[in-house]
Amino acid sequence: MDLQTLSASCYASVISRLVCYPLDTIAIQHASSTRRPILSVPFRTYYRGLLPSTVLVTPAVALYFTTYRQSKALLIPHFGDSTTTYLLSGTIAELASSFVWTPLEVIKSRLQISKTANDGRLSENLKQIWRNEGIKGFYRGYFMGLVVFIPYNGIWWTVYEHTKKALPQTWAISSQAALGGCMATIASTCFCHPLDLVKTRYQVATTSTVGRVGGERLEDSRGVLKVVRNVWREKSFGRGFYKGLGARLMCSTPSSLISMAVFEYFSPDKTAERLVNENREKMLRDGSLEERL
């Protein structure tokens, strides 16, 4: 087990969450159609669920990053430092961590849309899920999550790795990672946002907060296809399925910038460094490096 990668991923998760959590709360409220005017409630409300979210999500982030790095190292000898390696590594990391991610996402989303102090209690949400839905409630939207995040992660890591390659190698690794994280997040979020919106609405459909909204929103709990039909009826495709995209980008872009800069600063990609050194040694052996110089 790579302890350096584990530690760096924990630092990245905690720091980015502390800074960007209020933006994430606003994004969740937009996607679930439970948003309220900004700052119409005390600012601390936007940090509701921060502690349990941080404590629970950080191990999942560590598992995700560690799995990606190890998968990449194992796949490079077979596929090279290529798009195929990035796509497969991102998919493996998502499959390994999604079993942990889904219950955390369900709980976090419900805490973030809560409008009363009681609804915002972790213990109350846990009891409500268990009482009304059983263990299945914690995995509500699990397969939908795979549909969203397998392509999301494939796109994310592909754009991230290629962006880092394209940047001047004289840049600090944290600067390369920050810009790579921004570009990757914009590309993957824009592509996958409609799927993510449907997943989020389905995951929070049985909460008391959504119950108070009433109307067609009560029917969201009947299934993913029902959510799709409701979103389609409520707005046009662009305004409905891309609702909250701006809020999501405002949250996820700085979050990725911070988390990847911190992650790569504390745990630079040794696989990439090794490949650069191997290529340099090969060029020296072939005499091509001297000719270029």
Sequence and secondary structure as in RCSB ss.txt:
>XXXX:A:sequence
MDLQTLSASCYASVISRLVCYPLDTIAIQHASSTRRPILSVPFRTYYRGLLPSTVLVTPAVALYFTTYRQSKALL
IPHFGDSTTTYLLSGTIAELASSFVWTPLEVIKSRLQISKTANDGRLSENLKQIWRNEGIKGFYRGYFMGLVVFI
PYNGIWWTVYEHTKKALPQTWAISSQAALGGCMATIASTCFCHPLDLVKTRYQVATTSTVGRVGGERLEDSRGVL
KVVRNVWREKSFGRGFYKGLGARLMCSTPSSLISMAVFEYFSPDKTAERLVNENREKMLRDGSLEERL
>XXXX:A:secstr
  HHHHHHHHHHHHHHHHHHHHHHHHHHHHHTT    TTSS GGGGGTTHHHHHHHHHHHHHHHHHHHHHHHHHH
HHHH SSHHHHHHHHHHHHHHHHHHHHHHHHHHHHHHH  STTTT HHHHHHHHHHHHTHHHHTTTHHHHHHHHH
HHHHHHHHHHHHHHHHS TTS HHHHHHHHHHHHHHHHHHHHHHHHHHHHHHHTTTSHHHHHH GGGGGGGG HH
HHHHHHHHHS HHHHHTTTHHHHHHHHHHHHHHHHHHHHHHS  HHHHHHHHHHHHHHHHHTHHHHH 
